[in-house]
């Protein structure tokens, strides 16, 4: 039996063949990285139905400050190595201390450092951040780039921003 197969950097394009889901059952590893696969129509699932994300094992991208799940086969125990760009990074999340900007354009996941006076637990939701008491997000509450100190706003560090610049 073949237990490991690599198609890495083979200049393959198109969708991942459905045969991978039923005929390669003896494999324990399958490397599809470095190819230009697409997942089909924009409304198509991010992974072929025979692959599933395994969030118990996160693969860290230290340069981009994000982690992506390991991909496995749905019906047999194979670990799949593939580029996160295949699923448009939609299964990845920012690591703690970083967040995805609200106005991110393009397909690449970009996690930016949290501004001072903000705690970011990580994750894909750009709204997940916790303000230190008496700070107001600027330029807007949805996508803060820095915090403004104020005397009477956000006393408990929660929502309900009410101060203005210099207040």
Secondary structure, 3 states (H helix, E strand, C coil): CCCEEECCCCCCEECCCHHHHCCCCCCCEEECCCCEECCCCCCCCCCCCCEEEEEEEEEEECCCCEEEEEEEECCCCCEEECCHHHHCCCCCEECCCEEECCCCCCCCCCEEECCCCEECCCECCCCCCEECCCEEEECCCCCCCEEEECCCCCCCCCCCCCCCCCC
